[in-house]
Amino acid sequence: TLWTDTSTVTCPACGHRQSEFMHGPLSRLVCVACGHEMRPPPGGCCVFCAYGDFPCPDQQVAGSCSCGSEGA
């Protein structure tokens, strides 16, 4: 299983992509381009799983995610 500690998060408001280091699940992230506060959808795991190109480390280990790719 390939594991990564960075994810490129795409802002759902403006489409800006920013690379973020993943320490674990992230409940909120502010877009550096437009200031939009990204949060996971209701019942979702985290910002990385919802809007990133890789899920958070917890979900990479578990092999599944509760929120899929809502931000894609």
Rosetta blueprint (number, residue, H / E / L):
1 T L
2 L L
3 W L
4 T L
5 D L
6 T E
7 S E
8 T E
9 V E
10 T E
11 C L
12 P L
13 A L
14 C L
15 G L
16 H L
17 R E
18 Q E
19 S E
20 E E
21 F E
22 M L
23 H L
24 G L
25 P L
26 L L
27 S L
28 R L
29 L E
30 V E
31 C L
32 V L
33 A L
34 C L
35 G L
36 H L
37 E E
38 M E
39 R L
40 P L
41 P L
42 P L
43 G L
44 G L
45 C L
46 C L
47 V H
48 F H
49 C H
50 A H
51 Y H
52 G E
53 D L
54 F L
55 P L
56 C L
57 P H
58 D H
59 Q H
60 Q H
61 V H
62 A H
63 G L
64 S L
65 C L
66 S L
67 C L
68 G L
69 S L
70 E L
71 G L
72 A L
